[in-house]
Amino acid sequence: MTLIVHQYPSLEDNYGFLARDTQTGLAACIDPADADEVMQQLHALQWNLDFILNTHWHGDHTGGNERLREATGAEVIGPAEVSRKSAVDRIIRPGEQVQLGSTRFDVLDTGGHTTEHVTYFDPVSQIAFVGDTLFAMGCGRIFEGTVHQMWASLSRIAALPPSTTIYCAHEYTEANGRFAVAHDASPAVHERYAKVVEMRRAGQWTVPTTVAQELATNPFLRAPSLMPHLEPVAAFGALRAAKDNFRG
């Protein structure tokens, strides 16, 4: 493995990530919400910052861009929509690649939460930074895209190797789990939710997760089997609408 990932809590329920290529020492932060927090983490790790990778434009993922860019000279990389919040040095599109030293990130189209949302996937270390597209036991709200777009995005993530480590950007798992157990009778789902509750009571993080774990216990990836009478997109759309109105 050539990539080290350092995870830290940020804001109320965000996670921030610093990733370092072990062969070259080059480092990137993914979706910095708070520049001060990132600088503290870098100082503790004694890492320099070379790149800022944004998955989408929302402020809790781009809020630290400008100050970090000014303080470190790091290059801001992200989809064009990020320019709504900050300067972007390199606009990337799905199908392109971002090189962090010897580590290659494939840029995946995971739009739906926002129109141009992307995921950064390292196929060697099998690590994916998915922003707000997929969450542990859940998925992002569809703010700008369509149900079809979001289902296609989730399907792309679900098609990654099962052992892929998924770094999602929020600690929403307990709330997602309450919805999951209300809509999915699978023993694996209920067992995972019980474990999540136990972890959160102990102050433990439930992120990262894996593709395999989400395929087994995430109702949004399981939507077609939960509603076999519907086409997969329709099943997902119905479940997403139910989550939008869930008060459990």
Legacy VTK file of the C-alpha trace (Angstrom):
# vtk DataFile Version 3.0
C-alpha trace
ASCII
DATASET POLYDATA
POINTS 248 float
0.000 0.000 0.000
1.379 3.404 -0.965
-1.339 5.572 0.580
-1.735 6.513 4.245
-5.055 8.056 5.276
-5.420 10.177 8.411
-9.026 10.793 9.440
-10.192 13.452 11.891
-13.535 14.904 13.034
-14.482 18.376 11.842
-17.382 20.764 12.414
-20.426 19.110 13.990
-20.505 15.784 12.176
-18.004 15.992 9.300
-14.904 13.912 8.818
-11.829 15.340 7.161
-9.132 13.280 5.514
-5.452 13.753 4.849
-3.857 11.297 2.425
-0.091 10.840 1.983
1.769 8.952 -0.707
4.419 6.956 1.155
6.870 6.813 -1.728
7.109 10.556 -2.330
5.722 12.153 0.839
3.236 14.224 -1.157
0.018 14.859 0.748
-3.537 15.939 -0.047
-6.516 16.932 2.042
-9.931 15.836 0.874
-12.912 18.157 1.344
-11.458 20.554 3.946
-14.231 22.171 5.950
-12.075 24.110 8.413
-8.627 25.409 7.463
-7.504 25.823 11.092
-8.324 22.205 11.846
-6.419 21.009 8.772
-3.374 23.091 9.701
-3.399 21.636 13.224
-3.563 18.114 11.853
-0.740 18.787 9.391
1.408 20.235 12.150
0.837 17.219 14.395
1.687 14.846 11.565
4.572 17.016 10.322
3.217 16.773 6.788
3.297 19.419 4.075
0.151 19.966 2.022
0.464 19.707 -1.751
-3.099 19.233 -3.010
-6.677 19.973 -1.993
-9.162 17.518 -3.512
-12.836 18.458 -3.501
-15.628 16.000 -4.244
-18.269 18.723 -4.638
-18.975 22.382 -3.993
-20.848 22.489 -0.672
-19.339 24.774 1.958
-18.736 22.034 4.517
-16.426 20.438 1.940
-14.763 23.526 0.496
-14.747 25.990 3.404
-11.027 25.604 4.026
-9.901 25.866 0.411
-8.898 29.503 0.143
-7.013 29.804 3.415
-5.205 26.511 2.921
-4.258 27.460 -0.612
-2.876 30.776 0.622
-1.051 29.282 3.622
0.472 26.233 1.923
0.476 26.864 -1.814
-1.511 23.655 -2.282
-3.201 23.153 -5.647
-7.003 23.076 -5.512
-8.456 20.264 -7.632
-12.123 19.523 -8.127
-15.112 19.565 -10.474
-16.059 22.875 -12.072
-18.907 23.407 -9.590
-16.350 24.017 -6.813
-15.674 27.406 -8.388
-18.965 28.533 -6.817
-17.094 28.555 -3.487
-13.389 29.018 -4.250
-10.751 29.285 -6.941
-9.966 25.960 -8.628
-6.478 25.444 -10.029
-7.357 22.271 -11.908
-10.861 21.337 -12.980
-11.276 17.579 -13.257
-13.935 15.481 -14.958
-15.017 11.853 -14.637
-12.659 9.514 -16.450
-9.607 11.623 -15.656
-6.908 10.822 -13.120
-5.219 12.739 -10.326
-1.664 11.789 -9.433
-0.492 12.147 -5.827
3.119 11.141 -6.213
3.034 7.442 -7.055
-0.639 7.150 -6.065
-3.213 7.398 -8.841
-6.754 8.467 -8.144
-9.353 7.630 -10.768
-12.050 10.289 -10.938
-15.494 8.652 -10.884
-18.786 10.289 -11.799
-20.904 10.196 -8.654
-23.298 13.052 -9.321
-26.754 13.288 -7.779
-26.178 14.947 -4.416
-24.770 17.742 -6.552
-24.649 17.682 -10.328
-20.875 17.298 -10.743
-19.999 15.374 -7.572
-17.004 13.070 -8.037
-15.322 10.255 -6.128
-11.553 9.766 -5.914
-10.633 6.070 -6.134
-7.165 4.604 -5.631
-7.351 1.187 -7.314
-4.027 -0.027 -5.894
-4.754 0.613 -2.226
-8.496 0.151 -2.921
-9.512 3.346 -1.166
-12.357 5.647 -2.234
-13.232 9.124 -1.014
-16.938 9.356 -1.797
-17.936 12.702 -0.263
-21.694 12.807 0.249
-22.761 10.211 -2.327
-22.631 7.071 -0.184
-22.789 6.986 3.602
-22.449 4.089 6.002
-25.928 2.513 5.879
-27.201 5.446 3.824
-26.709 7.813 0.910
-26.759 11.540 0.282
-29.839 13.594 -0.388
-30.519 14.422 -4.026
-30.219 18.193 -4.084
-29.332 18.943 -7.696
-29.306 15.688 -9.642
-31.947 13.100 -10.416
-32.932 9.738 -8.998
-31.524 8.077 -12.126
-28.229 9.923 -11.743
-27.883 9.059 -8.060
-28.696 5.397 -8.605
-26.085 5.219 -11.381
-23.546 6.831 -9.043
-24.276 4.437 -6.198
-24.044 1.549 -8.641
-20.570 2.691 -9.721
-19.390 2.680 -6.127
-21.079 -0.672 -5.477
-19.183 -2.128 -8.451
-15.788 -1.348 -6.913
-13.908 -4.303 -5.364
-15.748 -5.495 -2.243
-12.677 -4.883 -0.069
-12.545 -1.198 -1.077
-12.368 1.090 1.948
-15.010 3.801 1.722
-14.293 7.146 3.354
-17.567 9.068 3.537
-17.688 12.583 4.867
-20.209 12.490 7.741
-21.000 10.560 10.905
-24.616 9.824 10.011
-24.564 6.079 10.582
-26.764 5.836 13.660
-29.529 7.914 12.080
-29.153 5.983 8.829
-29.346 2.746 10.781
-32.659 3.720 12.392
-34.133 4.100 8.930
-32.493 0.891 7.730
-33.946 -1.322 10.458
-37.394 0.198 9.873
-37.297 -0.806 6.197
-35.063 -3.869 5.959
-35.664 -7.078 7.925
-32.254 -8.548 7.104
-30.549 -9.893 10.254
-27.265 -8.417 9.030
-28.809 -4.943 8.942
-30.204 -5.260 12.465
-26.941 -6.697 13.799
-24.960 -3.866 12.264
-27.291 -1.228 13.657
-26.939 -2.674 17.158
-23.162 -2.552 16.784
-23.316 1.050 15.525
-25.347 2.113 18.560
-22.803 0.435 20.807
-19.914 2.140 19.005
-21.475 5.590 19.175
-22.229 5.209 22.886
-18.530 4.468 23.320
-17.583 7.549 21.290
-16.192 5.472 18.427
-16.316 6.387 14.741
-18.337 4.265 12.316
-16.377 5.537 9.289
-14.687 4.195 7.224
-16.730 1.339 5.877
-16.256 -1.064 2.962
-18.101 -1.809 -0.245
-18.813 -5.342 1.018
-20.330 -4.074 4.254
-22.532 -1.600 2.417
-23.705 -4.186 -0.105
-24.798 -6.349 2.823
-26.395 -3.715 5.066
-27.120 -0.487 3.194
-30.809 -0.370 2.239
-30.166 1.996 -0.665
-27.813 -0.474 -2.338
-30.271 -3.258 -1.450
-33.312 -1.365 -2.768
-33.964 -3.682 -5.752
-34.135 -6.736 -3.479
-36.294 -4.882 -0.943
-38.786 -3.861 -3.641
-38.487 -6.576 -6.313
-41.803 -5.528 -7.873
-40.194 -2.266 -8.995
-37.435 -1.498 -11.455
-34.137 -0.826 -9.612
-34.220 2.933 -10.205
-37.835 3.154 -9.069
-37.093 1.053 -5.989
-34.212 3.303 -5.058
-36.295 6.418 -5.690
-39.095 5.159 -3.462
-36.665 4.383 -0.675
-34.909 7.730 -0.994
-38.264 9.525 -0.812
-39.155 7.524 2.284
-35.876 8.536 3.928
-36.496 12.198 3.106
-39.721 11.998 5.115
-38.516 9.624 7.864
-38.929 10.873 11.408
-37.861 7.771 13.323
LINES 1 249
248 0 1 2 3 4 5 6 7 8 9 10 11 12 13 14 15 16 17 18 19 20 21 22 23 24 25 26 27 28 29 30 31 32 33 34 35 36 37 38 39 40 41 42 43 44 45 46 47 48 49 50 51 52 53 54 55 56 57 58 59 60 61 62 63 64 65 66 67 68 69 70 71 72 73 74 75 76 77 78 79 80 81 82 83 84 85 86 87 88 89 90 91 92 93 94 95 96 97 98 99 100 101 102 103 104 105 106 107 108 109 110 111 112 113 114 115 116 117 118 119 120 121 122 123 124 125 126 127 128 129 130 131 132 133 134 135 136 137 138 139 140 141 142 143 144 145 146 147 148 149 150 151 152 153 154 155 156 157 158 159 160 161 162 163 164 165 166 167 168 169 170 171 172 173 174 175 176 177 178 179 180 181 182 183 184 185 186 187 188 189 190 191 192 193 194 195 196 197 198 199 200 201 202 203 204 205 206 207 208 209 210 211 212 213 214 215 216 217 218 219 220 221 222 223 224 225 226 227 228 229 230 231 232 233 234 235 236 237 238 239 240 241 242 243 244 245 246 247
